Amino acid sequence: MSEQNPNGLTKLERLAVLLRDDSVEPEGMDAQQLKKYLQELKEDMSEPQKRFDAVLKKAKAQQRLERAHERRLKAIELAKTMIASGAGAIDAARARVSGMIDKLGQSDPDQAQVYAREFEKATPEDLATLEQDLALLEMETPEDEKSDPRDAR
């Protein structure tokens, strides 16, 4: 995968040597300057970029998986607490989740319908998960609207 030259250096290692030999300080360059410098040297960075992108994508997916796992664990604990509290807590959770679904229906009817179907067959353990998912969705929605560049037009 990595091409080696007679000195035993990979392309990336040779590039590092070139940068040091030319008295170039890559830490002081911005991305455009570095890109221009590499083009002048006719260094092909497409393969390292592809590998970097793949590693980054995998790391982000792993991070999302870990956060989802943490949310599930919290939801299970919340469900256990709710069940231990009795029927009153379960009814209160049902009312909160129902209200959250109604509120979601105003902005995203299709997604609200999916949650409504899940709500209909939800066990007490599922209620805690639904409530947490809907709460996270409510928190993410305003941030998404602010960061969407198409809204700025």
The 8 nearest C-alpha neighbors of each residue, nearest first, counted from 0:
[[1, 2, 3, 46, 9, 47, 10, 50],
 [2, 0, 9, 3, 10, 11, 8, 47],
 [1, 3, 9, 0, 10, 4, 8, 7],
 [4, 2, 9, 8, 7, 1, 5, 10],
 [3, 5, 7, 6, 8, 2, 9, 10],
 [4, 6, 7, 3, 8, 9, 2, 13],
 [7, 5, 4, 8, 3, 9, 13, 12],
 [6, 8, 5, 4, 3, 9, 2, 12],
 [9, 7, 3, 12, 6, 4, 13, 10],
 [8, 10, 3, 12, 11, 2, 1, 13],
 [11, 9, 13, 12, 14, 2, 8, 3],
 [10, 12, 14, 9, 13, 15, 8, 47],
 [13, 11, 15, 9, 14, 10, 8, 16],
 [14, 12, 16, 10, 15, 11, 8, 9],
 [13, 15, 17, 11, 12, 16, 10, 18],
 [14, 16, 12, 18, 13, 17, 11, 19],
 [17, 15, 13, 19, 14, 18, 20, 12],
 [18, 16, 14, 20, 15, 19, 21, 13],
 [17, 19, 15, 23, 21, 16, 20, 14],
 [18, 20, 16, 22, 17, 21, 23, 15],
 [21, 19, 17, 22, 18, 16, 23, 15],
 [22, 20, 23, 18, 19, 17, 16, 24],
 [23, 21, 19, 20, 18, 24, 17, 25],
 [24, 22, 18, 21, 19, 25, 20, 17],
 [23, 25, 26, 27, 22, 28, 18, 19],
 [26, 24, 28, 27, 23, 33, 18, 29],
 [27, 25, 24, 28, 29, 23, 33, 30],
 [26, 28, 25, 24, 29, 23, 33, 32],
 [29, 27, 25, 26, 32, 33, 30, 24],
 [28, 30, 32, 31, 33, 27, 26, 25],
 [29, 31, 33, 32, 34, 28, 35, 25],
 [32, 30, 34, 33, 29, 35, 28, 36],
 [33, 31, 35, 29, 34, 30, 28, 36],
 [32, 34, 36, 30, 35, 31, 28, 37],
 [33, 35, 31, 37, 32, 36, 30, 38],
 [36, 34, 38, 32, 33, 37, 31, 39],
 [35, 37, 33, 39, 38, 34, 32, 40],
 [38, 36, 40, 34, 42, 39, 35, 41],
 [39, 37, 41, 35, 40, 36, 42, 34],
 [38, 40, 36, 41, 37, 35, 42, 34],
 [41, 39, 37, 38, 42, 36, 35, 43],
 [42, 40, 38, 39, 37, 43, 36, 44],
 [43, 41, 37, 40, 38, 44, 39, 14],
 [42, 44, 45, 41, 46, 38, 37, 47],
 [43, 45, 47, 46, 48, 42, 37, 49],
 [44, 46, 48, 47, 43, 49, 50, 42],
 [45, 47, 49, 48, 44, 50, 43, 51],
 [46, 48, 50, 49, 44, 45, 51, 11],
 [49, 47, 51, 45, 46, 50, 44, 52],
 [50, 48, 46, 52, 51, 47, 45, 53],
 [51, 49, 47, 53, 48, 52, 54, 46],
 [50, 52, 48, 54, 49, 53, 47, 55],
 [51, 53, 55, 49, 50, 54, 56, 48],
 [54, 52, 50, 56, 55, 51, 57, 49],
 [55, 53, 51, 57, 56, 52, 58, 50],
 [54, 56, 52, 58, 53, 57, 51, 59],
 [57, 55, 53, 59, 58, 54, 52, 60],
 [56, 58, 60, 54, 55, 59, 53, 61],
 [59, 57, 61, 55, 60, 56, 54, 62],
 [60, 58, 62, 56, 61, 57, 55, 63],
 [59, 61, 57, 63, 62, 58, 64, 56],
 [62, 60, 64, 58, 59, 63, 57, 65],
 [61, 63, 59, 65, 64, 60, 58, 66],
 [64, 62, 66, 60, 65, 61, 67, 59],
 [63, 65, 61, 67, 62, 66, 68, 60],
 [64, 66, 68, 62, 67, 63, 61, 69],
 [67, 65, 69, 63, 68, 64, 70, 62],
 [66, 68, 70, 64, 69, 65, 63, 71],
 [67, 69, 65, 71, 66, 70, 64, 72],
 [70, 68, 66, 72, 67, 71, 65, 73],
 [71, 69, 67, 73, 68, 72, 74, 66],
 [70, 72, 74, 68, 73, 69, 75, 67],
 [71, 73, 69, 75, 74, 70, 68, 76],
 [74, 72, 70, 76, 71, 75, 77, 69],
 [73, 75, 77, 71, 128, 127, 72, 76],
 [74, 76, 78, 72, 77, 73, 71, 79],
 [77, 75, 79, 73, 78, 74, 80, 72],
 [76, 78, 74, 80, 75, 79, 127, 81],
 [77, 79, 124, 81, 75, 127, 80, 76],
 [80, 78, 76, 82, 81, 77, 83, 75],
 [79, 81, 77, 83, 78, 82, 84, 76],
 [80, 82, 78, 84, 83, 79, 88, 77],
 [83, 81, 79, 84, 85, 80, 78, 123],
 [82, 84, 80, 81, 85, 79, 78, 88],
 [85, 83, 81, 82, 88, 80, 86, 87],
 [86, 84, 82, 83, 87, 88, 81, 89],
 [85, 87, 89, 88, 90, 84, 82, 81],
 [88, 86, 90, 89, 85, 91, 84, 92],
 [87, 89, 91, 90, 86, 81, 85, 84],
 [88, 90, 86, 92, 91, 87, 93, 81],
 [89, 91, 93, 87, 92, 88, 86, 94],
 [92, 90, 88, 94, 89, 93, 87, 95],
 [93, 91, 95, 89, 94, 90, 96, 88],
 [94, 92, 90, 96, 91, 95, 97, 89],
 [93, 95, 91, 97, 92, 96, 98, 90],
 [96, 94, 92, 98, 97, 93, 99, 91],
 [97, 95, 99, 93, 98, 130, 94, 92],
 [96, 98, 94, 100, 99, 95, 93, 101],
 [99, 97, 101, 95, 96, 100, 102, 94],
 [98, 100, 96, 102, 101, 97, 103, 95],
 [101, 99, 103, 97, 102, 98, 111, 104],
 [100, 102, 104, 98, 99, 103, 97, 105],
 [101, 103, 99, 104, 100, 105, 98, 106],
 [104, 102, 100, 105, 101, 106, 111, 107],
 [105, 103, 108, 111, 101, 107, 102, 106],
 [104, 106, 103, 102, 107, 108, 101, 111],
 [105, 107, 103, 104, 108, 102, 111, 110],
 [108, 106, 104, 110, 109, 103, 105, 111],
 [109, 107, 104, 111, 110, 112, 105, 106],
 [110, 108, 112, 111, 107, 113, 104, 114],
 [109, 111, 113, 112, 108, 107, 114, 104],
 [112, 110, 104, 108, 114, 113, 109, 100],
 [111, 113, 115, 109, 110, 114, 108, 116],
 [114, 112, 110, 116, 111, 115, 117, 109],
 [113, 115, 117, 111, 112, 116, 118, 110],
 [116, 114, 118, 112, 117, 113, 111, 119],
 [117, 115, 119, 113, 118, 114, 112, 120],
 [116, 118, 114, 115, 119, 120, 121, 113],
 [119, 117, 115, 121, 116, 120, 114, 126],
 [120, 118, 116, 117, 121, 115, 114, 122],
 [119, 121, 118, 117, 122, 116, 125, 115],
 [122, 120, 118, 125, 119, 117, 126, 123],
 [121, 123, 125, 124, 126, 120, 118, 119],
 [122, 124, 126, 125, 89, 78, 121, 82],
 [125, 123, 78, 122, 126, 127, 75, 128],
 [124, 126, 122, 128, 121, 123, 127, 129],
 [127, 125, 129, 123, 128, 124, 130, 121],
 [126, 128, 130, 78, 74, 125, 129, 124],
 [127, 129, 74, 125, 131, 126, 130, 132],
 [130, 128, 126, 132, 131, 127, 133, 125],
 [129, 131, 127, 133, 128, 96, 132, 126],
 [130, 132, 134, 128, 129, 133, 127, 135],
 [133, 131, 129, 135, 134, 130, 128, 136],
 [132, 134, 136, 130, 135, 131, 129, 137],
 [133, 135, 131, 137, 136, 132, 130, 138],
 [136, 134, 138, 132, 137, 133, 131, 139],
 [135, 137, 133, 139, 134, 138, 132, 140],
 [136, 138, 134, 135, 140, 139, 133, 141],
 [137, 139, 135, 136, 140, 134, 141, 142],
 [140, 138, 136, 142, 137, 141, 143, 135],
 [139, 141, 143, 137, 142, 138, 136, 144],
 [142, 140, 144, 143, 139, 145, 138, 137],
 [143, 141, 145, 139, 144, 140, 146, 138],
 [144, 142, 140, 146, 145, 141, 147, 139],
 [143, 145, 141, 147, 142, 146, 140, 150],
 [146, 144, 142, 143, 147, 141, 150, 148],
 [145, 147, 143, 144, 148, 142, 150, 141],
 [148, 146, 144, 149, 145, 150, 143, 151],
 [149, 147, 150, 151, 146, 152, 145, 144],
 [148, 150, 151, 147, 152, 146, 144, 145],
 [151, 149, 148, 152, 147, 144, 145, 146],
 [150, 152, 148, 149, 147, 145, 146, 144],
 [151, 150, 149, 148, 147, 145, 146, 144]]
